Amino acid sequence: MSFSARHTVLLSSALLIGSSHVYANTTELDTLKRELASLEDKVAQLESATKNADTSTETPEKGVQVGGAVRFNYGMNSYDQDSERRGGDIDFDLVRINLSGEVADIGINAEVRFHDYMRVVKFAYLDYDITPQWQAQLGLAPVPFGNTPVASHSYFMTPNYFVGLEEDYDLGLVFKRAMKDNWQLDLAFFKNDDHGGIDGSAEDRKDRYSVDIVGLRSAGEGFYDAPGQKLAEYNTLVGRFAYQIEHALGETQFGLSALHGGLDNGINRAGDYQAWAVHASNRYEQWYFHLQHTEYDYQVDESTQLVVAANAMYDTIATKAASTTLGISYDMKVTLGPVSQLTLYNDFGVMHDKSDDSANTWMNITGMSVAAGPVFAYIDLVHAKNQPFVGGTLVGDSDDFERRFNVNIGYYF
């Protein structure tokens, strides 16, 4: 019987007894009234407790959180004599806005970046947990390829980024299996690149975060010229498998990644491309090691060079090449004023066996990241040869190593 029903029965019984002068006198009536009042109080207390208990067991609706960062960059470069003469320069890097959270069991993940030279969406996708082991991602999602969670530690990443095989985001659908029973699997289909392919509506094709193929390099064009013939990636299948083992020296993960897709020139299919990588990483206490060998091949007529775009600029890459990257880092918890963590690292990468017979690309970055509350900074010393953003290009033939000292500092919220 509910509390309300009991309340009604007791009230009715008390009224019946109180209305009969045969069975009750004034003293008995007063006693019943007091008992009735006490019961009413108890019913009210129990109903209130029940209501509060029901409310406390309700799961609050999950929402979307807003975060972001404001970053600035200092650099002094051996390939810019004016910069060296001034002792380097400080530039505005970016303001970025991040959205993350979950509503009705559907997650949202997005990042918009505002630079002084472009505004770009880095990623924007929805995720849904199909089962406790499998998650689906839909939208401008990360391409599952190579070492994760990081393939590099520095502000500059590895040479793989500059051919579109690191920190790449495309438009499609990804299925991810969590690391259960020591193995993980990612399967993906990407319909187009982040600008919607050859017929995308982007105002400027070079304003993008991810590096993608955007054209075919013709004779007479400079390394940084806009392409005379446009190209775009489409219908790309990607797979990544990883297996993890635990041992006396920590956790080691071995993996294999592969992708295959088509190239479109706006009229018909102009070619195909594929890439594969074998990768391994090991985490032991504060140490983290990672190694990766990658090969890619763009098959377009008899071409040996293609045009890529990102960060508001065009560049040129060989249609076929291999790369080998190696990284090591060491994390330290510290108490140095506001500084709570330091990470020391060295990232090395070489790109070789290029189809256009250009010289090898070399890059070594020795650096440190610093975390102090909401402030995070990269401090990097880069030595590189034929490397974008370090005085060169991936199809360069320079024999000289360039140097760049770089500090990127940001406030994250």
Secondary structure by P-SEA (a helix, b strand, c coil): ccaaaaaaaaaaaaaaaaaccccccaaaaaaaaaaaaaaaaaaaaaaaaaaaaaaaacccbbbbbbbcccbbbbbcccccaaaaaacbbbbbcbbbbbbbbccccbbbbbbbbbcccccccccccccccccccbbbbccccccccccccccccccccccccccccccccccbbbbbbcccccbbbbbbcccccccccccccccccccccbbbbcccccccccccccccbbbbbcbbbbbbbbbbbbccccbbbbbcccccbbbbccccccccccccccbbbbbcccbbbbbbbbbbbbbcccccbbbbbcccccccccccbbbbbbbcbbbbbbbcccccbbbbbbbbbbbccccccccbbbbbbbbbbbbcccbbbbbbbbbbcccccccccccccccbbbbbbbbbbbbcc
